[in-house]
């Protein structure tokens, strides 16, 4: 596995790749600033000379500059068959739109499975690229998010109104 730290407008993102595919994109704890890995310490200064990370950085930059609405990076998702179905459906949610957990469950043909959908959503290993932030509660509120509700709100505001929202929320 190879790791990369990407400094984004919503905080550092921790990317993990294996065999030329992205297998993880998660939010870093802002208080830590580094992650301890079995093979050593990953710092902000360590940039992998890997085409995948170069492409990921380029596409994430374009996303945060509001020049890209979707991603075409090679990813490898590992999960249960149900999780894989949920994550595939997440990738069908259009940029700038939201759906409820209930609506996502209905799209999957499982109208009573809102909680299971929420659980699979929470287990999403590749944030932003598999846009779990676009799923909200039925009442319109922003439920839990691995990066925190403020980050979820910033991502949704960014997609709805433009990149200037990051400066308001985090600048």
C-alpha positions, 0 to 999 in steps of 0.5 A: 500500500502507498499513502498520500496526504492531500491538503484540501480546503476542508482539511487534509485528506488521506489517500491510500492506493494499492495495485494502481487503484485508490482504495481509500480517501479519508479525512485526517484528524486536524489535531494530529497532522500526521498518521502513523503507518506500519512502515513509518511516519507519513508527513505532509512532505512525503509525496509519492511519485505515482501517476495515480496520486498525481491524477488524484491531486489534479482531479481533486484540485479541479473539484475544489476549484469547481472545474470538475463534477465527477471523478474518473480515477481507478478505484477498488472498493472492498465491502459486502455485496450490499455495501458495494450496491450502496456505494455504486448508487452513491456514484449516481447522485448528481453533483450539487444534489442531495437525496435522503437515506430513505430515497437511497434505500428505495433506489436500491429496491429496499424501502425499509433499509434506511438504517442499513443504507446509513451504515453502508454509507458510513463505511464508505472507504473513498470519501468525496469520489464516492459522494456519501456527503450527498446523502442527508436525513429525510427532514433535510438535516445533515446527519453524521459524516466522517469528516464532521458535519461542518465539512459535509455542509461545506462540500454541499455548499461548494457543490451548490453555490461555488468554491467561495463557500470554503473561504466562508466556512474555513478561512 
